[in-house]
Amino acid sequence: MLPSILLALTPIVLLASLGFFLGKHTDYLDAPQIGNLVSNIGMPALLLTSVLSMNMEIYSMAKIIMASILILASMSLITLAFLKLTGQSIRFYLSPLVNPNAGNLGIPIAFALFAEPGLAVAVVVSSVVQISHFSLGVGVMSGEYRPKQLLKNGPVIALLIGIIMLSLSIQLPEAITNTLTMMSQITLPMMLLLLGNSLSKLTIKDKGKLKSVIAFSIYRPVMGCLVAFAITCLLPLTPLEKMVLIILNAMPVAVISYMLATSYKGPKEEIALMILLSLPISLIICGLLGWLALQAT
């Protein structure tokens, strides 16, 4: 069982490591247009291809969306209470502790462990988390919320199109489907390369708050996993849907949280360290969950 998990996770670690190496020694991945290409073209194509090719029913998609919303809402309330009790900044730590890295790490892990069926669920979950990043994240850190930003988000638009197509039983022409498939095939490796590149750019100078940073780094994947487990047990989800939701909510602090903290003059050094420390914890949790999933089959 363990070799199967290692076999699934090894390409993820290697591609992210390659991105880290390239980020340290080259400028291959530095152009911001690459990230925009993946976010606005690759991710939407991947979402449509995965969902439509799996013939996911609108009811199944609605269940996954509802479960994701309930998990994020529950995490927000629990984290809000946690931050108040510990006297930490709600403005700058609420979103990083609530929103997991469900995109450029969660999607490849779900695909590696559960292949195409897991990928279809993961892209839907990731789209909901992206909405949370651009609503909870931007709104809380900036002090103002701009709903119009969501209308410019590629994965959100693709999710809405997918829901409409599933509701009306619309099928794309084969030529268009093949085109979307080719576009989506570049997305997973590029997401991992960009993740590694982002990690290579993180700068950590102040380590004085190491104790709270370590606590936050453990809190994000562990509490996300526990909350997702509790919520999914209450909903009529399939075993695969439950496992993917739990794994994606056990992901580490998202790199976008570092970017938002930088933009809004938050504690970017602490959040950078949280990303690095929470990453191995998430991988360990994913390995254990993947092992349990194999044991159950």
C-alpha positions as CSV (number, residue, x, y, z in Angstrom):
1,M,0.0,0.0,0.0
2,L,2.7,2.5,1.0
3,P,4.6,2.1,-2.3
4,S,1.4,3.0,-4.2
5,I,1.0,6.2,-2.2
6,L,4.7,7.1,-2.7
7,L,4.3,6.4,-6.4
8,A,1.4,8.7,-6.6
9,L,2.9,11.6,-4.6
10,T,6.5,11.4,-6.0
11,P,5.7,13.2,-9.3
12,I,4.0,16.0,-7.3
13,V,7.1,16.5,-5.1
14,L,9.5,16.2,-8.0
15,L,7.6,18.8,-10.2
16,A,7.3,21.2,-7.3
17,S,11.0,20.7,-6.5
18,L,11.9,21.4,-10.2
19,G,9.8,24.6,-10.0
20,F,11.7,25.5,-6.8
21,F,15.1,24.9,-8.5
22,L,14.1,26.8,-11.6
23,G,12.9,29.7,-9.4
24,K,16.2,29.8,-7.6
25,H,18.5,29.5,-10.6
26,T,16.6,30.8,-13.7
27,D,13.9,33.3,-14.7
28,Y,11.9,30.7,-16.7
29,L,8.8,30.9,-14.5
30,D,9.0,34.6,-13.5
31,A,6.8,36.1,-16.2
32,P,3.4,36.9,-14.5
33,Q,1.7,36.0,-17.8
34,I,2.5,32.3,-17.1
35,G,0.4,32.3,-13.9
36,N,-2.3,34.3,-15.6
37,L,-2.3,31.7,-18.5
38,V,-2.8,28.8,-16.0
39,S,-5.4,30.7,-13.9
40,N,-7.5,32.1,-16.8
41,I,-7.1,29.5,-19.5
42,G,-5.7,26.2,-18.1
43,M,-7.8,26.0,-15.0
44,P,-11.2,26.8,-16.7
45,A,-10.3,24.3,-19.4
46,L,-9.4,21.7,-16.8
47,L,-12.6,22.3,-14.9
48,L,-14.9,22.0,-17.9
49,T,-13.1,19.0,-19.3
50,S,-13.0,17.1,-16.0
51,V,-16.6,17.8,-15.0
52,L,-18.2,17.3,-18.4
53,S,-16.1,14.2,-19.3
54,M,-17.2,12.5,-16.1
55,N,-20.8,13.3,-16.9
56,M,-21.2,14.6,-13.4
57,E,-24.9,15.2,-12.6
58,I,-26.0,18.6,-11.5
59,Y,-27.1,17.1,-8.2
60,S,-23.6,15.7,-7.6
61,M,-22.0,19.0,-8.4
62,A,-24.5,20.8,-6.1
63,K,-23.6,18.4,-3.2
64,I,-19.9,19.1,-3.6
65,I,-20.4,22.9,-3.8
66,M,-22.7,22.8,-0.8
67,A,-20.2,20.7,1.2
68,S,-17.4,23.0,0.3
69,I,-19.3,26.1,1.4
70,L,-20.3,24.4,4.7
71,I,-16.7,23.4,5.4
72,L,-15.4,26.9,4.7
73,A,-18.1,28.5,6.7
74,S,-17.5,26.2,9.7
75,M,-13.7,26.8,9.4
76,S,-14.3,30.5,9.4
77,L,-16.4,30.4,12.6
78,I,-14.0,28.1,14.4
79,T,-10.9,30.1,13.3
80,L,-12.6,33.4,14.2
81,A,-13.1,32.1,17.8
82,F,-9.5,30.6,17.8
83,L,-8.0,34.0,16.8
84,K,-10.0,35.9,19.3
85,L,-9.0,33.6,22.1
86,T,-5.3,33.8,21.2
87,G,-5.4,37.5,20.5
88,Q,-4.1,37.2,17.0
89,S,-5.0,39.4,14.0
90,I,-8.3,38.4,12.5
91,R,-7.7,40.7,9.5
92,F,-4.5,39.0,8.4
93,Y,-4.8,35.4,9.7
94,L,-8.4,34.5,9.2
95,S,-8.2,33.8,5.4
96,P,-4.8,32.0,5.4
97,L,-6.1,29.6,8.1
98,V,-9.5,29.0,6.4
99,N,-8.6,28.8,2.8
100,P,-6.4,25.8,1.8
101,N,-4.1,25.4,-1.2
102,A,-6.8,23.5,-3.1
103,G,-5.6,24.6,-6.5
104,N,-2.0,24.1,-7.5
105,L,-1.4,21.4,-4.9
106,G,-4.8,20.0,-4.0
107,I,-5.8,19.2,-7.6
108,P,-2.6,17.4,-8.6
109,I,-2.8,15.3,-5.4
110,A,-6.4,14.4,-5.9
111,F,-5.6,13.3,-9.5
112,A,-2.5,11.4,-8.4
113,L,-4.5,9.4,-5.7
114,F,-7.9,9.0,-7.4
115,A,-7.3,9.6,-11.2
116,E,-10.0,11.2,-13.3
117,P,-12.9,10.7,-10.9
118,G,-11.0,12.5,-8.1
119,L,-9.9,15.2,-10.5
120,A,-13.5,16.1,-11.4
121,V,-14.5,16.6,-7.7
122,A,-11.2,18.5,-7.0
123,V,-11.7,21.1,-9.6
124,V,-15.2,21.9,-8.3
125,V,-13.9,22.2,-4.7
126,S,-11.0,24.3,-5.9
127,S,-13.3,26.7,-7.7
128,V,-15.3,27.3,-4.5
129,V,-12.1,27.9,-2.5
130,Q,-11.0,30.4,-5.2
131,I,-14.3,32.3,-4.6
132,S,-13.5,32.3,-0.9
133,H,-10.0,33.7,-1.6
134,F,-11.4,36.6,-3.6
135,S,-14.3,37.2,-1.2
136,L,-13.1,36.4,2.4
137,G,-9.4,36.8,1.6
138,V,-9.6,40.1,-0.3
139,G,-12.5,41.4,1.7
140,V,-11.1,40.9,5.2
141,M,-7.4,41.8,4.4
142,S,-8.3,44.9,2.4
143,G,-11.3,46.0,4.6
144,E,-13.6,46.1,1.6
145,Y,-15.3,43.5,-0.6
146,R,-15.7,43.9,-4.4
147,P,-18.1,41.3,-5.9
148,K,-17.2,42.4,-9.4
149,Q,-13.8,40.7,-9.0
150,L,-15.4,37.3,-9.1
151,L,-16.9,38.0,-12.5
152,K,-13.4,38.3,-13.9
153,N,-12.2,35.0,-12.4
154,G,-11.7,32.4,-15.1
155,P,-12.5,29.2,-13.0
156,V,-15.6,30.9,-11.5
157,I,-16.9,31.7,-15.0
158,A,-16.1,28.1,-16.1
159,L,-17.9,26.7,-13.1
160,L,-21.0,28.7,-13.9
161,I,-20.8,27.6,-17.6
162,G,-20.4,24.0,-16.4
163,I,-23.5,24.2,-14.2
164,I,-25.6,25.7,-17.0
165,M,-24.4,23.0,-19.5
166,L,-25.1,20.2,-17.0
167,S,-28.6,21.6,-16.2
168,L,-29.5,21.8,-19.8
169,S,-27.8,18.6,-20.8
170,I,-25.7,20.4,-23.4
171,Q,-22.8,18.5,-25.0
172,L,-19.9,20.2,-26.7
173,P,-18.8,19.2,-30.2
174,E,-16.0,16.6,-30.2
175,A,-13.6,19.1,-31.8
176,I,-14.1,21.6,-29.0
177,T,-13.8,18.9,-26.3
178,N,-10.5,17.7,-27.8
179,T,-9.2,21.3,-27.8
180,L,-10.2,21.8,-24.1
181,T,-8.5,18.5,-23.3
182,M,-5.3,19.5,-24.9
183,M,-5.4,22.9,-23.1
184,S,-6.1,21.2,-19.7
185,Q,-3.2,18.8,-20.1
186,I,-0.7,21.6,-19.5
187,T,-2.4,22.8,-16.4
188,L,-1.4,20.2,-13.7
189,P,2.4,20.2,-14.3
190,M,2.4,24.0,-14.7
191,M,0.5,24.5,-11.4
192,L,3.2,22.4,-9.6
193,L,6.1,24.2,-11.3
194,L,4.5,27.6,-10.4
195,L,4.0,26.4,-6.8
196,G,7.7,25.5,-6.5
197,N,8.6,28.8,-8.1
198,S,6.5,30.7,-5.6
199,L,8.0,28.9,-2.7
200,S,11.5,29.8,-4.0
201,K,10.6,33.5,-3.8
202,L,9.4,33.5,-0.2
203,T,11.6,35.6,2.0
204,I,11.7,34.9,5.8
205,K,13.6,37.4,8.0
206,D,11.8,37.7,11.3
207,K,11.6,34.4,13.1
208,G,10.6,35.9,16.5
209,K,7.0,34.7,16.2
210,L,8.1,31.1,15.5
211,K,5.9,29.6,18.2
212,S,2.6,31.1,16.9
213,V,3.6,30.4,13.3
214,I,4.2,26.7,14.1
215,A,0.8,26.5,15.9
216,F,-0.9,28.1,12.8
217,S,1.0,25.7,10.5
218,I,-0.3,22.7,12.3
219,Y,-3.8,24.2,12.7
220,R,-4.5,24.8,9.0
221,P,-4.2,21.2,7.7
222,V,-5.3,19.4,10.9
223,M,-8.4,21.5,11.6
224,G,-9.3,21.6,7.9
225,C,-9.1,17.8,7.8
226,L,-11.2,17.4,11.0
227,V,-13.9,19.9,10.0
228,A,-14.2,18.4,6.5
229,F,-14.5,14.9,8.0
230,A,-17.3,16.1,10.3
231,I,-19.2,17.9,7.6
232,T,-18.9,15.1,5.0
233,C,-20.2,12.6,7.5
234,L,-23.5,14.6,7.7
235,L,-24.0,14.8,3.9
236,P,-25.1,12.2,1.3
237,L,-21.8,12.1,-0.4
238,T,-20.0,9.1,-2.1
239,P,-16.9,7.7,-0.5
240,L,-14.8,9.3,-3.3
241,E,-16.4,12.7,-2.8
242,K,-15.8,12.5,0.9
243,M,-12.2,11.6,0.6
244,V,-11.4,14.3,-2.0
245,L,-13.1,16.9,0.1
246,I,-11.2,15.9,3.2
247,I,-7.9,15.8,1.4
248,L,-8.3,19.2,-0.3
249,N,-9.3,20.8,3.0
250,A,-6.1,19.3,4.6
251,M,-4.0,21.3,2.2
252,P,-1.4,23.8,3.5
253,V,-1.7,27.6,3.6
254,A,-2.1,28.9,0.1
255,V,0.5,30.9,-1.7
256,I,-2.2,33.4,-2.7
257,S,-2.5,34.3,1.1
258,Y,1.2,35.4,1.0
259,M,0.4,37.5,-2.1
260,L,-2.6,39.1,-0.4
261,A,-0.6,39.8,2.7
262,T,2.1,41.4,0.6
263,S,-0.5,43.6,-1.2
264,Y,-2.2,44.7,1.9
265,K,0.9,45.2,4.1
266,G,0.2,42.2,6.3
267,P,2.6,39.8,8.1
268,K,4.0,38.3,4.9
269,E,7.1,36.9,6.7
270,E,5.0,34.8,9.1
271,I,2.6,33.6,6.4
272,A,5.6,32.6,4.2
273,L,6.9,30.5,7.0
274,M,3.4,29.1,7.6
275,I,3.3,27.9,3.9
276,L,6.6,26.1,4.2
277,L,5.9,24.5,7.6
278,S,2.3,23.4,6.8
279,L,3.3,21.8,3.5
280,P,5.0,18.6,4.9
281,I,2.2,18.2,7.5
282,S,-0.4,18.2,4.6
283,L,1.6,15.7,2.6
284,I,1.8,13.4,5.7
285,I,-2.0,13.7,6.2
286,C,-2.6,13.0,2.5
287,G,-0.4,9.9,2.6
288,L,-2.3,8.6,5.6
289,L,-5.7,9.3,4.0
290,G,-4.6,7.8,0.7
291,W,-3.4,4.7,2.6
292,L,-6.8,4.4,4.4
293,A,-8.6,4.8,1.0
294,L,-6.6,1.9,-0.5
295,Q,-7.3,-0.2,2.6
296,A,-11.0,0.4,2.2
297,T,-11.0,-0.8,-1.4
